[in-house]
Each structure stands twice: as C-alpha cells, then as structure tokens.
Amino acid sequence: MSYPAPPWKLQGQAVQTLHLLDIDRIRSQVPPELGIVPVLPGKTLGGVYLATYTAGSSLEYHELIVVAAIVARRGKIGPWISHIYVDNMDSLAGGREIWGLPKELAEFTWNHQTSRIRVTQGETTLCQLTHEPPFSLWSQPIAAISFGKQAQHLLWFVAQAQLHLAWLKAKVQIGPDSPFSDLGLGQPWLAFYGTELDLTVNPPQTLT
C-alpha cells in the first residue's frame, strides 16, 4: 500500500454538523484514559463531518468522520473520532498507520443537485445528510487538535484549515444498522458548509 507521508494537504469541500450527545450514552466509545468534556450538564459535543477532497490534494477521496465526544488529556482538548470511513485504500492505510484512526471503507454518493450525501457499506446505510442551500459565506481559518490510538499509545495531532464557511440547515439520518447508531446523533444543533477548503493534517505525536 502506497500513501503520502504527512502532512497531508487536502482540498475540496465539506459539511460539519454539531450535536449535543448524552455523556452516559457515548462513554463506552471513548478510551478510559481520555476525559470527556461536558459542554452542558450531562452533555458533550459530537458531530458528523463529510468531505470530498479533489484535485490538488495529497489523495483524492471522500470521507465521513463521526465524533463521539470532546475529550481532554494532559492539557490537550479536541474531538474523539469514534468512526471514520473513506473510499480510498491508500487513505485507509495511511489513516490507520500514521494517525491511529479506525478508518474503514464505504461507498459515497454526493449529489450536488439535490444537496444529498449518502454513505453506505454494502446494503447498510451508515449516514445520510440532506441540506438546504448554504448562505452567509465568509472566509475562516480553523485549527483543532484531534486524537488517535495505536495499540496502547494515544496520539494527538493538529489539523489546520482555511475555507469559506456558511451556515447551513441540515437533516441527518443514521441507519438503524449503522455501527454508530447508538450514539444518539439526532438532528444537528448547528451545521456548516465549507467551500474552497484547504486542509493540512500534520504528523502525530505520542501522548504519554
């Protein structure tokens, strides 16, 4: 398997939804050595990230990231990615071997005319997102720490992005047989659409 060395440069567009999730419900999805950060009593922040990375990227592929919680460890705070899917074998291998992310293969249907994104594994619908046209675009830099895990080692890494961001009204449907249906991802609290995405995913460091 051949994949580029980090950092990976990814260009394209993306949709991000934010959901308030019950801490008791998602706790089993988070490694015990990571503390879950509440944003309201008994609630943490989760979400769905859907992206298409196109020409100019280190690799071209689609991606679905499911965040089960905001977590903290040794002064680092960021999302815990409980599930992640791509449609490129090199991306799958690189994600697992470099960043310790549990990438799996899935099929993506991204229909720009109907504003509908569907992610499946065989006959199983993992996630479907539909949205209304975005509005109020503005240019926004974003940086975030994320976590991964390889064997018994926690990893952390920084992802930095520049994009044109828009508020979005979106509807998320999780298939009943989806591996992350138990997270309780209902309708989003907030949703955003990003165009002209220029994302850099930096090499990881071990978190001792």
C-alpha angles and dihedrals in degrees: 000000000000123000133156122263116251141300094067116204112208127185130184136069137306147187121217125191127189123210134182106232132192109251093213090053098051099035094100090059093060124075109250093236090065119078117225113232115220119215093183130010106297093355135103131181122262135162154165123255120193120183142170115205113201142177113338093037126118085242130006114230148115122257139196117193122187116198114201098184149342107258139185137207130166095344095315117117126185147112125308109222106213096173133018131175134189138171098223124081093209090054090049093051094044093047092052098040100039106031103019093239118155096235120178132181121259140160121252130204111188110181110186093183094059095030089234128138120188127183121193142172107207106303093345120099107215098181141342125196127187124181144180120241111292122243141187098042117194135166113257136177114212132186128180141170116233132186135225136175133220116184103312096338124101115214131197130194141172125240119194126192142180116197147142105260131203137181111247139193106219140171120211124199121187116199115243090237094045113125090235099045090109092065091080097233100177126163115331123263088209135358134194137192121211126197130180086030114187107183130179119193109196128210115277130248127211115253108214 
